[in-house]
Amino acid sequence: MTRRSILLVEDDEALRSILARHLRARDYVVLEADSSEAAVAILESGSRPSAVVLDINLPGDTGWSLLRDRRHLAAAGDPPVVIASATTVSPHRLEEFGVAGYLPKPFPLETLLSTLERLLDPEDGGS
């Protein structure tokens, strides 16, 4: 079985480190980016993450920029994107960008893990 990989796009180094550590403890491969530009570089390198956890308020280009220009995500196989943001995002906006999930910060680590499990193993959650 192939290990699942998560592209974690978060500019808060402490939070990114905590999230990455917990995901790795659950046997995820974690690719870390501190900006939208760094995420694009990872995707352009040929990475195909199973899912993307994306902060919206990033230095330089925002998370919306990555969602608006879908080329990079499309080239990576269109992984589901979960927005993790302290900024309130309307359901209409989430739908407009085809976002698979939204986690308002702060969120419990278990909520992140259960969201990723639901997205990556949908057949396990329906019985």
C-alpha positions as CSV (number, residue, x, y, z in Angstrom):
1,M,0.0,0.0,0.0
2,T,1.3,3.5,-0.9
3,R,1.6,5.9,2.0
4,R,-0.6,8.9,1.8
5,S,1.0,12.3,1.4
6,I,-0.2,15.6,2.6
7,L,1.0,19.0,1.3
8,L,0.8,21.2,4.3
9,V,0.8,24.9,3.4
10,E,1.1,27.0,6.6
11,D,3.3,30.1,7.2
12,D,3.2,29.7,11.0
13,E,6.3,27.6,11.6
14,A,5.2,26.4,15.1
15,L,1.8,25.3,14.0
16,R,3.2,23.7,10.8
17,S,5.6,21.8,12.9
18,I,3.0,20.5,15.3
19,L,0.6,19.5,12.5
20,A,3.4,17.8,10.5
21,R,4.5,15.9,13.6
22,H,1.0,14.6,14.3
23,L,0.4,13.7,10.7
24,R,3.7,11.8,10.4
25,A,2.8,9.9,13.6
26,R,-0.2,8.7,11.7
27,D,2.0,7.5,8.9
28,Y,1.4,10.3,6.5
29,V,4.2,11.6,4.3
30,V,4.2,15.4,4.9
31,L,5.4,17.9,2.4
32,E,5.8,21.3,4.1
33,A,5.4,24.7,2.4
34,D,5.5,28.1,4.2
35,S,4.0,30.0,1.3
36,S,1.8,29.6,-1.8
37,E,5.0,30.0,-3.9
38,A,6.7,27.2,-2.1
39,A,3.6,25.0,-2.5
40,V,3.7,25.7,-6.3
41,A,7.4,24.7,-6.4
42,I,6.6,21.4,-4.6
43,L,3.8,20.7,-7.0
44,E,5.9,21.7,-10.1
45,S,8.6,19.2,-8.9
46,G,6.2,16.4,-9.7
47,S,4.8,15.8,-6.2
48,R,1.3,14.3,-6.2
49,P,0.0,14.7,-2.7
50,S,-3.1,12.8,-1.6
51,A,-4.5,16.0,-0.1
52,V,-3.6,19.6,0.5
53,V,-4.1,21.5,3.8
54,L,-4.0,25.1,2.9
55,D,-3.8,28.3,5.0
56,I,-5.4,31.2,3.2
57,N,-3.5,34.1,4.8
58,L,0.0,33.6,3.5
59,P,2.9,36.0,2.8
60,G,3.1,36.9,-0.9
61,D,0.5,35.1,-2.9
62,T,-2.5,33.9,-0.7
63,G,-4.0,30.5,-0.6
64,W,-6.7,31.8,-2.8
65,S,-4.1,32.4,-5.5
66,L,-3.2,28.7,-5.5
67,L,-6.9,27.8,-5.8
68,R,-7.6,30.4,-8.4
69,D,-4.9,29.2,-10.8
70,R,-5.7,25.5,-10.7
71,R,-2.9,24.4,-13.2
72,H,-0.6,23.3,-10.4
73,L,-3.2,21.3,-8.5
74,A,-4.5,19.8,-11.8
75,A,-1.0,18.7,-12.7
76,A,-0.7,17.0,-9.3
77,G,-3.9,15.0,-9.9
78,D,-6.4,17.5,-8.4
79,P,-6.0,16.4,-4.7
80,P,-8.7,17.5,-2.4
81,V,-8.0,20.8,-0.6
82,V,-8.9,21.5,3.0
83,I,-8.7,25.1,4.0
84,A,-7.3,25.7,7.5
85,S,-7.7,29.4,8.3
86,A,-8.4,31.8,11.2
87,T,-10.3,33.9,8.6
88,T,-14.0,33.0,8.3
89,V,-14.8,31.7,4.8
90,S,-18.3,31.6,3.4
91,P,-19.7,28.3,2.2
92,H,-20.3,30.0,-1.2
93,R,-16.6,30.8,-1.5
94,L,-15.6,27.3,-0.5
95,E,-18.0,25.9,-3.2
96,E,-16.8,28.4,-5.8
97,F,-13.2,27.1,-5.4
98,G,-14.2,23.4,-5.1
99,V,-12.8,23.1,-1.6
100,A,-13.2,19.7,0.0
101,G,-13.2,20.9,3.6
102,Y,-12.8,23.9,5.9
103,L,-11.2,23.9,9.4
104,P,-11.5,27.2,11.2
105,K,-8.5,27.8,13.4
106,P,-7.9,26.9,16.1
107,F,-9.1,23.3,15.5
108,P,-8.5,20.1,17.4
109,L,-5.8,17.8,15.8
110,E,-8.4,15.0,15.8
111,T,-10.6,17.1,13.6
112,L,-7.9,17.5,11.0
113,L,-7.1,13.7,11.1
114,S,-10.8,12.7,10.8
115,T,-11.3,15.1,8.0
116,L,-8.3,13.7,6.1
117,E,-9.4,10.1,6.8
118,R,-12.9,11.0,5.5
119,L,-11.5,12.5,2.3
120,L,-8.9,9.8,1.6
121,D,-11.0,6.8,2.6
122,P,-14.5,7.8,1.7
123,E,-15.8,4.2,1.4
124,D,-14.8,3.5,5.1
125,G,-17.1,6.3,6.4
126,G,-20.3,5.3,4.7
127,S,-21.2,2.0,6.4
